[in-house]
Amino acid sequence: ISEHGVMLGGGEHSLIDLVKHLRPRWETVAVLPEKGELEARLKKAKIQTRILSLSKFRPWKIHKILSSLKKLYQVCREVRPVLIYASGSRAALYAGILKLMYRIPVVWHCRVMETDPLLDSILIRLSNIVIANSQATARRFKTIFSSKIIVVYNGFDLEWLKNPDVKKATMLKDNWINILVSERVSKVKRHDVVLKAFEAVAEKLPDTHLILMGAKDPLELDWWNHLQDITNKSKFSKRIHWIGHQQDVRPWYKAAKLLVLASELEGFGRVLIEAMALGVPVIANRVGGIPEIITDGTNGLLTNSCDPENTADSIYKLLNDNNLRDRLSSEAKKQAMKFDISLH
């Protein structure tokens, strides 16, 4: 059961990789709350999908909640699952109720660090096992529940990522020094920090270009408009490129000199592994699960806060030190191997 169907974040990409690689040992039926790209990706992987609204748990939505539960119950009677895997808190709550009705074990895959004071204790009691995507995410829960929690880092299809037949993005010119951001355009991802840092870098390095890859967050369109306003007012606006969601991220990583992740809250940091697997040096904020991936100065650079000046200094340092960049690139490739999908 997935909480989302339209918006594809890191969690949904990890879900797709998981169910694809469970086959042929497991026959999987994916229940999604709406039609969208997640359904299309799963169908392409020959995964059965069912669209079934998962109403939010609100007192005034009791009829919709009961309707969702009835339909889930019918799906369970039809497919007779031996296990329910829930991706997301709301999905875990529905799964937990099904567990009480059907006595089917439930695995809740938790990828979010923020606590939910109302739901956390309920969900962890309803789940047989909680998978956290990092130690930082695992710390969301009280220690009395530690026996139920296991940390499993997100897995990646490294063979697919490193396919040598994939070429660099043709839109980007050969003489550009490309700084890549690969994140959903949401406020917590702090694109504003990177935009301000780029101003300082672009002033010193005239061949630098900022490539911002990622879809708008439909719940934060005001933030998108704010970022466009910052871009349009920049004297380097012609060197700032918003390219939106890309079906295949690999050509853009292959054209990047480095990747910047300025997020102020990150349970894991999927884009870091994608970049590191391709030898792209990374700069990221020292938050959440990121220090579990990056060792500062060894396989990447860590910044200490959402500080544009600190971020700009790190970018400038990396672009002006070929030896450092080559060393970080080599070590990053080794680190990425620890996140192979087979280990996950």
Sine and cosine of phi, psi and omega as CSV:
sin_phi,cos_phi,sin_psi,cos_psi,sin_omega,cos_omega
0.00,0.00,0.81,-0.58,0.02,-1.00
-0.94,-0.33,0.63,-0.78,0.02,-1.00
-0.97,0.26,-0.47,0.89,-0.06,-1.00
-0.88,-0.48,0.42,-0.91,0.04,-1.00
-0.73,-0.69,-0.49,0.87,-0.06,-1.00
-0.99,-0.14,-0.82,0.58,-0.05,-1.00
-0.97,0.25,0.85,-0.53,0.02,-1.00
-0.97,-0.26,0.98,-0.21,0.12,-0.99
-0.98,-0.18,-0.22,-0.98,0.00,-1.00
-0.86,0.51,-0.60,0.80,-0.01,-1.00
-0.89,0.46,-0.66,0.75,-0.02,-1.00
-0.94,0.33,-0.61,0.79,0.07,-1.00
-0.89,0.46,-0.65,0.76,0.04,-1.00
-0.91,0.41,-0.61,0.80,0.04,-1.00
-0.88,0.47,-0.70,0.72,0.01,-1.00
-0.87,0.50,-0.75,0.67,0.00,-1.00
-0.87,0.49,-0.64,0.77,-0.02,-1.00
-0.89,0.46,-0.81,0.58,-0.10,-1.00
-0.93,0.36,-0.51,0.86,0.06,-1.00
-0.89,0.45,-0.64,0.77,-0.09,-1.00
-1.00,-0.01,-0.09,1.00,0.13,-0.99
-0.96,0.29,-0.48,0.88,0.00,-1.00
-0.95,0.31,0.49,-0.87,0.03,1.00
-1.00,-0.05,0.11,0.99,-0.05,-1.00
-0.91,0.42,-0.57,0.82,-0.06,-1.00
-0.87,-0.50,0.68,-0.73,0.15,-0.99
-1.00,-0.05,0.87,-0.50,-0.15,-0.99
-0.94,-0.35,0.69,-0.72,0.16,-0.99
-0.87,-0.49,0.87,-0.50,-0.04,-1.00
-0.99,-0.17,0.83,-0.56,0.08,-1.00
-0.99,-0.16,0.85,-0.52,-0.06,-1.00
-0.86,-0.50,0.53,-0.85,-0.06,-1.00
-0.98,0.19,-0.21,0.98,-0.06,-1.00
-0.26,-0.97,0.34,-0.94,0.08,-1.00
-0.96,0.27,0.43,-0.90,0.00,-1.00
0.31,-0.95,-0.31,-0.95,-0.10,-1.00
-0.92,0.39,-0.54,0.84,0.01,-1.00
-0.88,0.47,-0.70,0.72,0.04,-1.00
-0.87,0.49,-0.70,0.72,-0.02,-1.00
-0.88,0.47,-0.67,0.74,-0.01,-1.00
-0.92,0.40,-0.66,0.75,-0.02,-1.00
-0.93,0.36,-0.64,0.77,0.04,-1.00
-0.90,0.44,-0.63,0.78,0.05,-1.00
-0.87,0.49,-0.54,0.84,0.04,-1.00
-1.00,0.08,0.15,0.99,0.03,-1.00
0.90,0.44,0.60,0.80,0.08,-1.00
-0.99,-0.15,0.75,-0.66,0.08,-1.00
-0.89,0.45,0.68,-0.73,0.03,-1.00
-0.76,-0.65,0.54,-0.84,0.10,-0.99
-0.76,-0.65,0.76,-0.65,0.05,-1.00
-1.00,-0.07,0.85,-0.52,-0.11,-0.99
-0.50,-0.87,0.91,-0.41,-0.04,-1.00
-0.85,0.52,0.74,-0.67,0.07,-1.00
-0.93,-0.37,1.00,-0.02,-0.06,-1.00
-0.88,0.47,0.59,-0.81,0.09,-1.00
-0.91,0.41,0.52,-0.85,-0.04,-1.00
-0.99,0.12,1.00,-0.06,0.06,-1.00
-0.76,-0.65,0.62,-0.79,-0.04,-1.00
-0.80,0.60,-0.62,0.79,-0.05,-1.00
-0.98,0.19,-0.02,1.00,0.03,-1.00
-0.93,-0.36,0.40,0.91,-0.11,-0.99
-0.85,0.53,-0.62,0.79,-0.01,-1.00
-0.91,0.41,-0.64,0.77,0.02,-1.00
-0.93,0.36,-0.62,0.79,0.04,-1.00
-0.88,0.48,-0.73,0.68,0.00,-1.00
-0.90,0.44,-0.59,0.81,0.04,-1.00
-0.91,0.42,-0.68,0.74,0.03,-1.00
-0.89,0.45,-0.68,0.73,0.00,-1.00
-0.90,0.43,-0.64,0.77,0.01,-1.00
-0.88,0.47,-0.69,0.72,-0.02,-1.00
-0.93,0.37,-0.63,0.78,0.07,-1.00
-0.89,0.46,-0.66,0.75,0.03,-1.00
-0.87,0.50,-0.66,0.75,0.02,-1.00
-0.91,0.42,-0.63,0.78,0.05,-1.00
-0.89,0.45,-0.68,0.74,0.01,-1.00
-0.89,0.46,-0.65,0.76,0.02,-1.00
-0.90,0.44,-0.55,0.83,-0.03,-1.00
-0.97,0.24,-0.75,0.66,-0.13,-0.99
-1.00,-0.09,-0.26,0.97,0.03,-1.00
0.76,0.65,0.91,0.42,-0.06,-1.00
-0.93,0.36,0.52,-0.85,0.11,-0.99
-1.00,-0.07,-0.19,0.98,-0.05,-1.00
-0.38,-0.92,0.64,-0.77,0.14,-0.99
-0.92,-0.40,0.82,-0.57,0.02,-1.00
-0.95,-0.31,0.82,-0.57,-0.06,-1.00
-0.91,-0.41,0.82,-0.57,0.05,-1.00
-0.95,-0.31,0.99,-0.16,-0.03,-1.00
0.91,-0.42,0.42,-0.91,-0.10,-1.00
-0.91,0.41,-0.73,0.69,-0.01,-1.00
-0.90,0.43,-0.64,0.77,0.06,-1.00
-0.88,0.48,-0.62,0.79,0.00,-1.00
-0.93,0.38,-0.56,0.83,0.02,-1.00
-0.93,0.38,-0.71,0.70,0.07,-1.00
-0.89,0.46,-0.67,0.74,0.01,-1.00
-0.88,0.47,-0.65,0.76,-0.01,-1.00
-0.90,0.44,-0.62,0.79,0.05,-1.00
-0.93,0.38,-0.64,0.77,0.08,-1.00
-0.87,0.49,-0.60,0.80,0.04,-1.00
-0.86,0.50,-0.68,0.73,0.01,-1.00
-0.91,0.42,-0.56,0.83,-0.02,-1.00
-0.98,0.20,-0.62,0.79,-0.17,-0.98
-0.91,-0.41,-0.18,0.98,-0.08,-1.00
0.85,0.52,0.66,0.75,0.05,-1.00
-0.99,-0.16,0.75,-0.66,0.02,-1.00
-0.89,0.47,0.55,-0.83,-0.05,-1.00
-0.84,-0.54,0.74,-0.67,0.15,-0.99
-0.93,-0.36,0.86,-0.52,0.08,-1.00
-0.98,-0.19,0.86,-0.50,0.05,-1.00
-1.00,-0.09,0.95,-0.32,-0.07,-1.00
-0.98,-0.21,0.85,-0.53,-0.03,-1.00
-0.87,-0.49,0.16,0.99,-0.09,-1.00
-0.88,-0.47,0.74,-0.67,-0.05,-1.00
-0.98,0.19,-0.49,0.87,-0.10,-0.99
-0.91,0.41,0.72,-0.69,0.01,-1.00
-0.98,0.22,0.45,-0.89,0.14,-0.99
-0.85,-0.52,1.00,-0.10,-0.12,-0.99
-0.82,0.57,-0.54,0.84,-0.05,-1.00
-0.98,0.21,-0.66,0.75,-0.18,-0.98
-0.99,-0.16,-0.48,0.87,-0.18,-0.98
-0.80,0.59,-0.76,0.65,-0.06,-1.00
-0.92,0.39,-0.51,0.86,0.04,-1.00
-0.95,0.33,-0.75,0.66,-0.08,-1.00
-0.90,0.44,-0.64,0.77,-0.04,-1.00
-0.94,0.33,-0.48,0.87,0.07,-1.00
-0.96,0.27,-0.56,0.83,0.01,-1.00
-0.97,0.26,-0.41,0.91,-0.05,-1.00
-1.00,0.03,0.59,-0.81,0.12,-0.99
-0.97,0.22,-0.64,0.77,0.02,-1.00
-0.64,-0.77,0.62,-0.78,0.13,-0.99
-0.91,-0.41,0.86,-0.51,0.09,-1.00
-1.00,-0.08,0.83,-0.55,0.10,-1.00
-0.97,-0.25,0.61,-0.79,-0.06,-1.00
-1.00,0.09,0.03,1.00,0.08,-1.00
-0.22,-0.98,0.24,-0.97,0.10,-1.00
-0.90,0.44,-0.56,0.83,0.02,-1.00
-0.89,0.46,-0.66,0.75,0.04,-1.00
-0.93,0.37,-0.62,0.79,0.00,-1.00
-0.88,0.48,-0.51,0.86,0.00,-1.00
-0.94,0.34,-0.10,0.99,0.09,-1.00
-0.88,0.48,-0.46,0.89,-0.16,-0.99
-0.97,-0.25,0.48,-0.88,0.02,-1.00
-0.91,0.42,0.51,-0.86,-0.07,-1.00
-0.90,0.43,-0.35,0.94,0.00,-1.00
-0.91,0.40,-0.28,0.96,0.01,-1.00
-0.98,-0.21,0.16,0.99,-0.14,-0.99
-0.86,0.50,-0.46,0.89,-0.01,-1.00
-0.93,0.37,-0.31,0.95,0.00,-1.00
-1.00,-0.05,-0.17,0.99,-0.17,-0.99
-0.96,-0.27,0.73,-0.68,0.10,-1.00
-0.77,-0.64,0.69,-0.72,0.02,-1.00
-1.00,-0.05,0.85,-0.53,0.09,-1.00
-0.76,-0.65,0.92,-0.38,-0.01,-1.00
-0.92,0.39,0.51,-0.86,0.02,-1.00
-0.83,0.56,0.63,-0.78,-0.01,-1.00
-0.98,-0.18,0.44,-0.90,-0.06,-1.00
-0.71,-0.70,0.62,-0.78,0.10,-0.99
-0.99,0.15,1.00,0.08,-0.11,-0.99
-0.92,0.40,-0.53,0.85,0.03,-1.00
-0.89,0.46,-0.67,0.74,0.04,-1.00
-0.92,0.40,-0.68,0.73,-0.03,-1.00
-0.87,0.49,-0.65,0.76,-0.14,-0.99
-1.00,-0.08,0.26,0.97,-0.01,-1.00
-0.80,0.60,0.90,-0.44,-0.08,-1.00
-0.94,0.35,-0.26,0.96,-0.02,-1.00
-0.98,0.22,-0.26,0.97,0.01,-1.00
-0.98,0.22,0.78,-0.62,-0.04,-1.00
-0.99,-0.14,0.25,-0.97,0.05,-1.00
-0.90,0.43,0.44,-0.90,0.04,-1.00
-0.88,0.48,0.79,-0.61,-0.11,-0.99
-0.97,0.24,-0.31,0.95,0.00,-1.00
-0.90,0.43,-0.45,0.89,-0.11,-0.99
-1.00,-0.03,0.75,-0.66,-0.06,-1.00
-0.97,0.22,0.45,-0.89,-0.11,-0.99
-0.90,0.44,-0.49,0.87,-0.05,-1.00
-1.00,0.02,0.02,1.00,0.04,-1.00
-0.98,0.21,0.62,-0.79,0.17,-0.98
-0.98,-0.19,0.97,-0.25,-0.20,-0.98
-1.00,-0.07,0.85,-0.53,0.12,-0.99
-0.98,-0.20,0.87,-0.50,-0.14,-0.99
-0.96,-0.26,0.67,-0.74,0.22,-0.97
-0.87,-0.50,0.79,-0.61,-0.03,-1.00
-0.79,-0.62,1.00,0.04,-0.08,-1.00
-0.44,-0.90,0.53,-0.85,0.20,-0.98
-0.83,0.55,0.65,-0.76,-0.08,-1.00
-0.99,0.13,0.99,0.10,-0.01,-1.00
-0.79,-0.61,0.47,-0.88,-0.12,-0.99
-0.85,0.52,-0.61,0.79,-0.05,-1.00
-0.91,0.42,-0.33,0.95,-0.02,-1.00
-0.99,0.15,-0.22,0.98,0.15,-0.99
0.82,0.57,0.79,0.62,0.12,-0.99
-0.88,0.48,-0.44,0.90,0.00,-1.00
-0.89,0.46,-0.57,0.82,0.03,-1.00
-0.90,0.43,-0.69,0.73,-0.01,-1.00
-0.93,0.36,-0.64,0.77,0.02,-1.00
-0.87,0.50,-0.68,0.73,0.00,-1.00
-0.94,0.34,-0.63,0.77,0.05,-1.00
-0.89,0.46,-0.61,0.79,-0.02,-1.00
-0.90,0.44,-0.55,0.84,0.03,-1.00
-0.82,0.57,-0.71,0.70,-0.03,-1.00
-0.93,0.36,-0.65,0.76,-0.02,-1.00
-0.93,0.36,-0.69,0.72,-0.05,-1.00
-0.89,0.45,-0.51,0.86,0.03,-1.00
-0.89,0.45,-0.61,0.79,-0.06,-1.00
-1.00,0.01,-0.53,0.85,-0.11,-0.99
-0.85,-0.53,0.99,-0.12,-0.15,-0.99
-0.92,0.38,-0.27,0.96,0.00,-1.00
-1.00,-0.06,0.01,1.00,-0.03,-1.00
-0.97,0.23,0.62,-0.79,0.07,-1.00
-0.73,-0.68,0.60,-0.80,0.02,-1.00
-0.97,-0.24,0.87,-0.50,-0.02,-1.00
-0.95,-0.32,0.89,-0.46,-0.05,-1.00
-0.93,-0.36,0.96,-0.28,-0.07,-1.00
-0.96,-0.30,0.76,-0.65,0.02,-1.00
0.51,-0.86,0.48,-0.88,-0.05,-1.00
-0.99,0.16,0.41,-0.91,0.16,-0.99
-0.90,0.43,0.56,-0.83,0.16,-0.99
-1.00,0.06,0.90,-0.44,-0.07,-1.00
-0.88,0.47,-0.31,0.95,0.01,-1.00
-1.00,-0.01,-0.08,1.00,-0.06,-1.00
-0.70,-0.72,0.77,0.64,-0.03,-1.00
-0.93,0.38,-0.48,0.88,0.06,-1.00
-0.89,0.45,-0.60,0.80,0.03,-1.00
-0.92,0.39,-0.66,0.75,0.06,-1.00
-0.85,0.53,-0.73,0.68,-0.01,-1.00
-0.89,0.45,-0.61,0.80,0.04,-1.00
-0.89,0.46,-0.69,0.72,0.00,-1.00
-0.92,0.40,-0.59,0.81,0.05,-1.00
-0.92,0.40,-0.58,0.82,0.03,-1.00
-0.91,0.41,-0.68,0.73,0.06,-1.00
-0.87,0.50,-0.70,0.72,-0.02,-1.00
-0.88,0.47,-0.73,0.68,-0.07,-1.00
-0.91,0.42,-0.49,0.87,-0.02,-1.00
-1.00,0.07,-0.18,0.98,-0.02,-1.00
-0.96,0.29,0.65,-0.76,0.06,-1.00
-0.96,0.29,-0.13,0.99,0.06,-1.00
-0.94,-0.33,0.42,0.91,-0.10,-0.99
-0.85,0.53,-0.52,0.86,-0.01,-1.00
-0.95,0.31,-0.19,0.98,0.03,-1.00
-0.95,-0.31,0.20,0.98,0.06,-1.00
-0.91,-0.41,0.85,-0.53,-0.15,-0.99
-0.83,-0.56,0.92,-0.38,0.10,-1.00
-1.00,-0.03,0.94,-0.35,-0.12,-0.99
-0.96,-0.27,-0.01,1.00,0.07,-1.00
0.94,0.34,-0.23,-0.97,0.01,-1.00
-0.94,0.35,0.69,-0.73,0.05,-1.00
-0.86,-0.51,0.80,-0.61,-0.01,-1.00
-0.86,0.50,-0.64,0.77,0.01,-1.00
-0.86,-0.51,0.92,-0.39,-0.08,-1.00
-0.99,0.13,-0.28,0.96,-0.16,-0.99
-0.87,0.49,-0.68,0.73,0.00,-1.00
-0.86,0.51,-0.48,0.88,-0.04,-1.00
-0.99,0.17,-0.60,0.80,0.11,-0.99
-0.90,0.44,-0.65,0.76,-0.06,-1.00
-0.92,0.38,-0.36,0.93,0.02,-1.00
-1.00,-0.08,-0.05,1.00,-0.11,-0.99
-1.00,0.01,0.62,-0.79,0.12,-0.99
-0.99,0.12,-0.53,0.85,0.05,-1.00
-0.31,-0.95,0.26,-0.96,0.05,-1.00
-0.86,-0.52,0.64,-0.77,0.03,-1.00
-0.87,-0.49,0.76,-0.65,0.10,-1.00
-0.84,-0.55,0.96,-0.27,-0.08,-1.00
-0.98,-0.21,0.24,0.97,-0.07,-1.00
-0.81,0.59,0.63,-0.77,0.02,-1.00
-1.00,-0.03,-0.11,0.99,0.02,-1.00
-0.47,-0.88,0.87,-0.50,-0.09,-1.00
-0.48,-0.88,0.94,-0.35,0.01,-1.00
-0.92,0.40,-0.51,0.86,0.00,-1.00
-0.67,-0.75,-0.96,0.28,-0.04,-1.00
0.94,-0.34,0.88,0.48,-0.10,-1.00
-0.83,0.56,-0.65,0.76,-0.09,-1.00
-0.89,0.45,-0.43,0.90,0.02,-1.00
-0.89,0.45,-0.71,0.71,-0.01,-1.00
-0.92,0.39,-0.63,0.77,0.03,-1.00
-0.85,0.53,-0.73,0.69,0.00,-1.00
-0.93,0.38,-0.72,0.69,-0.06,-1.00
-0.89,0.46,-0.60,0.80,0.01,-1.00
-0.87,0.49,-0.49,0.87,-0.01,-1.00
-0.99,-0.14,0.18,0.98,0.07,-1.00
0.97,0.24,0.33,0.94,0.04,-1.00
-1.00,0.04,0.87,-0.49,0.02,-1.00
-0.87,0.49,0.57,-0.82,-0.09,-1.00
-0.83,-0.56,0.56,-0.83,0.13,-0.99
-0.84,-0.55,0.80,-0.60,-0.06,-1.00
-0.59,-0.81,0.40,-0.92,0.03,-1.00
-0.96,0.28,0.61,-0.79,-0.03,-1.00
-0.99,0.15,0.97,0.26,-0.01,-1.00
-0.68,-0.73,0.38,-0.92,0.15,-0.99
0.80,0.60,-0.75,-0.66,-0.05,-1.00
-1.00,0.09,-0.03,1.00,-0.08,-1.00
-0.87,0.49,-0.68,0.73,0.03,-1.00
-0.91,0.41,-0.22,0.98,0.10,-1.00
-0.98,0.20,-0.27,0.96,0.02,-1.00
-0.98,-0.19,-0.72,0.70,-0.12,-0.99
-0.96,-0.28,0.77,-0.64,0.20,-0.98
-0.98,-0.18,0.90,-0.44,-0.13,-0.99
-0.83,0.55,0.81,-0.59,0.03,-1.00
0.99,0.13,-0.12,0.99,0.00,-1.00
-0.97,-0.25,-0.82,0.57,0.02,-1.00
-0.80,-0.60,0.23,0.97,0.03,-1.00
0.12,-0.99,0.00,-1.00,0.03,-1.00
-0.87,-0.49,0.67,-0.74,0.03,-1.00
-0.93,-0.35,0.69,-0.72,0.13,-0.99
-0.97,-0.24,0.43,-0.90,-0.16,-0.99
-1.00,-0.04,-0.18,0.98,0.01,-1.00
-0.29,-0.96,0.11,-0.99,0.07,-1.00
-0.98,0.21,0.91,0.42,-0.11,-0.99
-0.92,-0.38,0.92,-0.38,-0.02,-1.00
-0.84,0.54,-0.61,0.79,-0.03,-1.00
-0.92,0.40,-0.70,0.71,0.04,-1.00
-0.89,0.45,-0.65,0.76,0.03,-1.00
-0.91,0.42,-0.69,0.72,0.02,-1.00
-0.89,0.46,-0.66,0.75,0.02,-1.00
-0.87,0.49,-0.66,0.75,0.00,-1.00
-0.92,0.38,-0.66,0.75,0.04,-1.00
-0.89,0.46,-0.74,0.67,-0.03,-1.00
-0.89,0.46,-0.67,0.74,0.02,-1.00
-0.86,0.51,-0.70,0.71,-0.05,-1.00
-0.94,0.34,-0.64,0.77,-0.03,-1.00
-0.95,0.31,-0.37,0.93,-0.06,-1.00
-0.97,-0.23,0.09,1.00,-0.01,-1.00
-0.77,-0.64,1.00,-0.05,-0.05,-1.00
-0.88,0.48,-0.63,0.78,-0.01,-1.00
-0.90,0.44,-0.69,0.72,0.04,-1.00
-0.89,0.46,-0.71,0.71,-0.03,-1.00
-0.88,0.47,-0.68,0.73,-0.01,-1.00
-0.92,0.40,-0.63,0.78,-0.01,-1.00
-0.92,0.38,-0.70,0.71,0.02,-1.00
-0.90,0.44,-0.62,0.79,0.01,-1.00
-0.89,0.46,-0.71,0.71,-0.01,-1.00
-0.90,0.43,-0.71,0.71,-0.01,-1.00
-0.94,0.33,-0.52,0.85,0.03,-1.00
-0.89,0.45,-0.66,0.75,0.02,-1.00
-0.88,0.48,-0.65,0.76,0.02,-1.00
-0.91,0.41,-0.68,0.73,-0.01,-1.00
-0.90,0.45,-0.63,0.78,-0.03,-1.00
-0.88,0.47,-0.48,0.88,0.00,-1.00
-0.87,0.49,-0.43,0.90,-0.01,-1.00
-0.95,0.31,-0.15,0.99,-0.06,-1.00
-0.91,-0.40,0.41,0.91,0.03,-1.00
-0.88,0.47,0.60,-0.80,-0.07,-1.00
-0.86,0.52,-0.49,0.87,-0.01,-1.00
-0.92,0.40,-0.55,0.83,0.05,-1.00
-0.95,0.31,-0.62,0.79,0.03,-1.00
-0.88,0.47,0.00,0.00,0.00,0.00
